Amino acid sequence: MRTIGENVRAFREERGWTQEELSKMAGIGEKYISAIERGRRSPGHKIMTELCNAFNVTEMELRFGHADDNGLDRRHGEALRKIYELLSPLPEVGQWGWHLRILQEQEEKKK
């Protein structure tokens, strides 16, 4: 499984962006992005949110990469969604409801 930094680099390169371009899109310093990609810094909640917004991906995708990259299949995605649905009533989890909607939309596109 890849690290968050490796996933950040993969998503950035997938889009053909430089670290400078990602820096501007996410409002994060270029040196900080470089440190994340090299595994020298671990992004906190705010930075993760900014990166997710810039890449238009869920936090789960940013943390774990594309399902295909990590050998995950549809069953894993469904299991993770069920876990999320059970946890979502908790206030600290409920704020991430939009992640579930994005996951559901992605599943529908695959069908």
Secondary structure as UniProt FT lines:
FT   HELIX           4..14
FT   TURN            15..16
FT   HELIX           19..26
FT   HELIX           30..37
FT   TURN            38..39
FT   HELIX           45..55
FT   HELIX           59..64
FT   HELIX           67..70
FT   HELIX           74..87
FT   TURN            88..89
FT   HELIX           91..94
FT   TURN            95..96
FT   HELIX           97..110
//
